[in-house]
Amino acid sequence: MDWKVPLADLNYDVEEEQAALAVLRSRWLTLGAVTQRFEQEFGRVVGSKHALAVSNATVALHLACRAVGLGPGDEVIAPSLSFVATTNAALYTGASVRFADIRGADDLTLAPQAIEAQITPRTRAIIVMHYGGYPCQMVEIMQIARRHGLAVIEDAAHAPGAWLNDPLGGAARHLGTWGDVGCFSFFSNKNLSTGEGGMLVTDRDDIAAQVRLMRSHGMTSLTWDRHQGHAYSYDVVELGYNYRIDEIHSALGLVQLEKLSAGNARRAAISRRYWQSLHDLSLGPRPLGLPFSHYADPAHVSASAAYHIFPILLPAALDRLAFIDRMRAEQIQTSIHYPPIHQFTYYRQRYPDVMLPFTEDIAAREVTLPLYPTMTDEQVSWVIEAVRRSLAG
Ligand SMILES: *Cc1c(COP(=O)(O)O)cnc(C)c1O
């Protein structure tokens, strides 16, 4: 399909090509000096003590779940309005998931009181997901976690470069650094893309040490250490995995990290234009929902989002597939974020009694519009006009 406006697009140019070529010519392809630099730079940007690069965000989440000690008999509270990796990662450890509902149509992140309502004596952790790169209510969520002695894992796949003010007077802190562990994705369509790739960040030395071991088979020394003459053999002290990243992906990540803040700023500008141009449709008897539109005026929020995706909520009676087809006829690609996890066959069989009124209503009406840094003003106009025509039928 030849889209006039695709849902997402890379902002790659000759810099990424040169970075990849430099790795090929260096003749060292996996976990080495380039990865170390990527980890240092990423940790510096988000302000975390430790940053560990891995193969993707799904394995970062798995390592996070293992590092906070999850296992059979434990329960984890998580959103259903997310990508399935968020909760799969917890299930890999043998733990069980309890789904919590979101705040509502203006904010699609977890509701703190819904989290608290799911706590049982077996609860060990909360996994939050910063939907679209907009922050969850981290101050309230961290208070709940502390009160009940729970670990907090942030699925920050949408949120590199986003931050949230600390209303208690502390400095603004990046998303991914509020809880015990934060996990980022560098999949092709994410704000920072390397094709496949991920990063786990933490301020906790114990978690960092364990993750460092587990991402490479629980081995006490690596091929890289031996290549450098630092070690001759190794022991295996943990049940680990091969969750390593390679140098080509890390090199792409370093270039992409340089582009992150300009890319996020362009995403913010496009989002503001969408909100302003679609505002009139959000009034009246059959309103179009515009989640997170309070971000249109930066003075109204104490955070800076990453603007990963642009969700709209169709009026309840409108046929979503017909709307998507009409957009497609205008060569504009849209998507759905997300089919709720608890409604997938595997999860329904495992958790048949989940009821999440906000998640179920909103997920049925959600459509995601194109949003990416290289999108032109003209393309944004096409999308806005196509939305107007497609809503009118
Ligand atoms: C993309 C994504 C993931 C998984 O990331 P991978 O790097 O593809 O494993 C997890 N959670 C959310 C919310 C995502 O959007």
The ligand as an ORCA input file, in Angstrom:
! r2SCAN-3c Opt
* xyz 0 1
  C       6.755     -1.568     21.829
  C       6.273     -1.822     23.193
  C       6.788     -2.861     23.992
  C       7.732     -3.903     23.486
  O       8.861     -3.418     22.936
  P       9.842     -4.359     22.088
  O      11.104     -3.559     22.084
  O       9.247     -4.506     20.733
  O       9.978     -5.655     22.796
  C       6.344     -2.978     25.290
  N       5.406     -2.155     25.785
  C       4.869     -1.169     25.039
  C       3.842     -0.280     25.653
  C       5.262     -0.984     23.718
  O       4.701     -0.024     22.981
*
